[in-house]
């Protein structure tokens, strides 16, 4: 027998809080749509697992550990069976620190409490349930954002209609993975969606959950206000919403268009899911260490010169400040956690950082499961872009060294290797 519960908690911060996502310290001035912590609990006679998804750009490790500890204390769910992830909205709360912006400690405490509380409420309201899995496709709203240019270089977001564009550097992942959760009477409890595209379509200074927020609103309109729509961000480090050909124009409220388009595919795919109350829950984790990149003396000197230059742009000065902050942090070792949880024929891999789409596709291709979700920005054990070796060689924005972007070339391929090992381990 299967029991499931889902819940959501409002985590919208106070106005005038910092909003991470760009190269300046934006202060929030209003709310376009609320931010949420959302949770799913799945339990059988032999196992239990919990997922918490938060509308924020990333997650400090201590927040993840605090959420796990609080959930375990209140429910008994093992901390190793709890996956905590961020949706990566660029119009969200102050949860990270860079050279130009600081996390809000009071808010991090609130986020820890509310994130855990969503799971606790989901646990306490769990009921007999049936679950199903299905895979759809949406290839029109996501685009690889790195391009080979005519000068032989790779550039991120080169601009709509740029005549110097040769071709995209890589693919997209159009798969829309859907988990359908109904109660024993067939009433919808919630939906989980896994899709790969940056949540950076809104901009400005109004809080917004971006297109997953509109996805949630659309699903509630059709399935009922009680339905919880939980979103897992796929491997989208090099994927966004900008169609440089101009065929798919950017709308004033582009997140609403994307959310509705995605909702249509989710609803269609959800109807194809075959429901069951007989699933096996399995959990696996692996930890390992990676030495972080450290700026060279020449890079440090160049950064110092740029900071005092009268001719450098503010963006280049910001990157210079980031190099110096990385230098101040010293040589560091990242303690990485990868996690995998299975629900019968479905498995989700939780990885930290922003994975390039090629890495997510590689994990899916080698997975022993019929359905495999990659949930990036999970569990807070590392920050920054997880690029391919090829992307490191080609250069561009994402491999660039900053205070929070320090994992070396080869990290992504190691993530793939360890993730596949985890999936094989829990599939038995």
N, C-alpha and C positions, 0 to 999 in steps of 0.2 A: 504494500500500500504506500502511496505517495501523499505527503502533505506539503503544501506550499503556502507561503505568505509573502505579500509585497506591501511596501509602504513608501511614502515620500514625505520629506520634511523641508520646509522653506529655509534656505540658508543665505538669503539675500542680505548683504552687509548694509551698514549705514552709508548714507550719501557722503560724498567727499572722501571716501576711501580710495586708495590707489588701485588702479586697474592694470595689471601686467598684460603684456602682449606685444608692445611696440617698444621703440627706443626712447621713450620719454615717460615721465611720471604723470599719467593721466589721472585726474580726479573725477570720480563718478558724480553725475549731476541729476540722475533720475533712474527710473526703472522702465524698461521697455517690456520685459517679462521677467517673472521671478526665477531665481536660481534654486535648485533643489538638490538634496541628498536623497537618493533612491536606493531601495534595497530589495533583494530577493532571497528568500530562504527556501531550500528544498531539503526534505527529510524523508528517509525510508526507515525500515526497521533496522537496517545495518549501517546507515551513514547519514551525514548531514553536511551541508555546505551553505555558505552565505556569500553574497556579492553586494558590495556597496559601490555606487557610482555617484560622483560628485561633480556638480557644475563649476569647475575651476580649471585653471590652465595646467596645473600639475600638483603634485602632492609631496610635501616634505615627509621623509621617512618617519619622523617622530609622530606625525599626525596619523599615519597608517598604523603604527604600533599602538598608539593610544586608542584608536577605534577598535582594533582587534582586542585589546585588553578589556575595554569596557563591555564589548559584546560578550566575550567569554565569561566575564564576571556575572553578567545578568542572565545568560542563557545556557552556559556550559558548552557552547560550540567551540571546538578546538581552534586556537588562533591560526593554526596551519591550514584550516579549512575555510578561511575568510579571505576573499580577494577584494581589494579596495582600489578603485581606479578613478581617473579624472576624465572628463569629457573634452577638456582642452579649450573651452570657450575663451576667446580673447577679450571678452567683455564681462569678466567675472571678478572675483574677490582677491584681496591682497595676500597671496599665499607663498610668494617666492621673493627672493632677494637678489638684486643685481647691483651694479655700481650706481644706478640711477633710481632705484626703487627698493623699498624694504617691505618684508612681510609684516603683517599686523599680528603681534603675539596674542592680543586679546581675541582677535577673530579666529586665529588658529585653535584656540581653546574651545571656542564656540563650535567651530567646524568639527572638531574631534567629538564633541558631545552629540551634536545633531547627526553626524554621520553614523555614529553608533546607535543613536536612538531610532533612526529609521530601520535598522536591522532588528533592534529589540522589539519594536512595534510589529514588524513583519513576522517575527518569531511568535509573538503572543497572539497574533490573529491568524496564524496558519490554519489551514483547513484541508480536508481531503481534496485531492486535486488530480487532474490529468494534464499531461504535458506532451507537446509535440514539437517537431523540428522540421524546418523546410528551408530551401535555398532559392532565392530569386536573383534578378539581375537589374541593375540600374547603371547604365553606362553613359548617360547624357549630362550628368551634373558634376562629375569629378574629372580632373585633368592633372596630368603630370606637370609640375611647375618648373622643371629644369629642362633647358633647351640647349642643344648645340647651335651655336651661332656661326655665321659665315666666316668669322675671323678665327674659327677653330677652338673657341673657348665655350665653356658651359656657363649659362647665366640663369638665375632664378627670376621668374616673373619679368620677362623682357618687354612686356607691354603688348596690348591688343593691336594686331595689325602690323607689328614690327617687321619690316621687309628683310631684316638681317637674320631672321630665324630660319634655321635649316630643318630641324626635326626635334621631337621630344627626346630626352635622354633615356627615358624608360617608360614602362607601361602604367596602367592604373589597375585597380582591383575592383571590378564592378559587382562582385558578389554581395547580395543582401541576405545575411543569415538571420533567421527569425526563430525565436523560441516562443511558443504559444502556451500560456498557462491558464487553464479554466478550472472552476470548481467542479465537484462531482455531479452537479446538476447542469453543467454546460454553460454556466455564466462566466464571462471573462474576468479573470483576476488581473492579468497583465500581459505585457509583450516585451520581450528583449530583442533589440535590434543591434546587429554588428555591421558597420559600414565604414569604409575608409575614405574620408575626405576631411581636411582641416576645418575646424570650426572657427573660421576667421572671416565671416561674410558680413558682419554688422559694422564694426568700427565705432567711432564716436565715444561718447561718455555715458551712455545709458546701459545699465545692466541688462544682459540678455544671455539666455542659454544657447543662442544661435539656432541653427536649423534643428537640432534635437529637441529644442523647446517647442518649435512649431510642429514637429513630428508628433510630440506628445499631445499637443492641443488637438491636432487632427484626429488622432486615434481615439481620444476621449469623446470627440463629437460623434464618432461612428459607434464605438463600443460601449460608451458610458463613462460618466465622470469618475466612477470608482476605479477605472483601469489605470494601472501604473505602467508607464512606458520607460523602461530602463535602457540606456544607450551605452554600448561599448565601442570605443573608437578603434577602428582597424588600423593597420599599418599605413600611416598617411604622412610620414615625415616629409615626403616630396610630392604630396597630392593636395591640390586645393580646387577652388570653384571657378578659377579664371580660364575662360576659353580664349586663347590668344588669336584664334581665327576670327572671332567676332560673331560666329554663327549663333552661339548661346549668349545673349547679352546679359550684362549684370544689371539687375533691377534695383530700384531704390530700396526695396525690402526683399533683398535676394534670399535671405534666410527663410522667409515665408514660402517663397516659390520652391526652394530646395526641400524644405520640410514637407510640403504638400506632395511634391513629386515622389519623395521617398515614402511618404505615408501610403500613397497609392500602391506602390510595389509591396510594402509591408503587409497591407491588408489583403492583397491578392495572394501573396505567399503564405500568409497565416492560414488562409482557408484550405491550403493544400497539406497542412501539417496533420499527420496521423496521430491521434491522441492515445496515450497509454498511462496507466498508473504503475507500470512495472518497469522501473529503470534502476540501474545500479549506479551508486555514487562512489567515485574514487578521487583521491587527492594525491598530488605529488608536488614536491618542492626540491629545488636544488640551489645551493649557494656557492659562489666562487668569487675570487678577487681579481680585479683588473687594475693595473697601474695606470693612473691618469696621465694625460699629456701635461707637459710643463713648459712654459715659454722659455726660449733661449735668451741669452744675454743680448743678442742683437735684436730680437723681437721686443724685449723690454726697453732697450734704448730707443728703438724706433717709435714705440708707443709714447715714451716720455716726450720725444720731440714733437709728435703730432699734437699732444695735449696743449703745448704752448705755442703752436703755430697759429698765425693769423689767416692762413689760406686754406686750412683743412675744414671740411664740412663737419657739421655737428654729428652726423652719423659715424664718420670715420673717427672723430674724437671719442664717441661713445665706445666703439670697438677698442680703441686704444686704452681707455679706462678699464675695460673688461680684461684686457691682457694683463694690465698691472694688478688688477684684483686677483686674477688667477695666480700671478707671481706671489702676491702676499699670502695667499692660501697655502703656498708651499707644495711640495710633492705629496700627492695623496694616493691612497689606495681605495678604490670603490668596492664595497661589499655588495655584490649583485645577488638579487633573489629572482629566480624564475619560478612560476607556479603554474600548475595545470590541474583542472578539475573536470571530471567527466560526469555526464548525465546520460547513461545508456550509450546511444550511438553518437552522442554529441560531446565535444570537448572544447574547452576554452583555455587558451594559454595566456597568462598574464606576464607581460614584459615591461620593464621600466623604459622611460625615454620615448622618443618619437622615431619609430622604426621606418626605414625606407620600405616602400611597397614591395620591392623585390624580395625582401627578407620575409615578409608576411606570406607572400605567394609560395616561397620555398618551404616554409613550415607547413602550409596547407597541402602542398603537393606530396610531401613525404609522410603526412599523418596517416596512421592506421584507422582513423575514425571516418565514417561517412560524412560527418559535419564537423568542421574545425573552425573555431573563431580565434582570431588573434586580438587580444585586448591590450593595446599599448597604454603607456602612462599608468601602469599598475604597480602598486605597492611601494613606490617612492624610493627605491634603492639606488637610483641614478637619474640624472637629468640630461637634457640635451638631445641632439639628433644621433640616432644610431644609423649611420650611413653604411653603404656598401663599400668594399675596397675600391671598386671602380669609381664611385663618387669622390672618395678621398683623392684618387689620382687625378680626377678631372677638375677638382677644385670647386669654387663657388661659395655660396653663402653657408650652406648647412655644415660643411666640415670645419668651418672657421673656429679657431680657439677663442672661447670666452670663459668667464668664471664658472659657468654652469654647463659648458659644452666641452668636455675634456676627455671623453673616452676615445681611445685610439682606433686607427684603422685595423680591421679584423674583428672588432667587437661584434658587429652585426652577424658575421658568419659564425662566430662562437655562440651567439644567442640562438641561431638556427639549429646548430648542432645539439646544444643542450636541450632546447625545446623539443626536438624530435626524440631525443633519449627519454625525456619525461613522458611524452605521449605514448611511446612504446611501453614504458614501464606501467602506466596506469591502464593500458588497454587489455592487459592480461586478466 
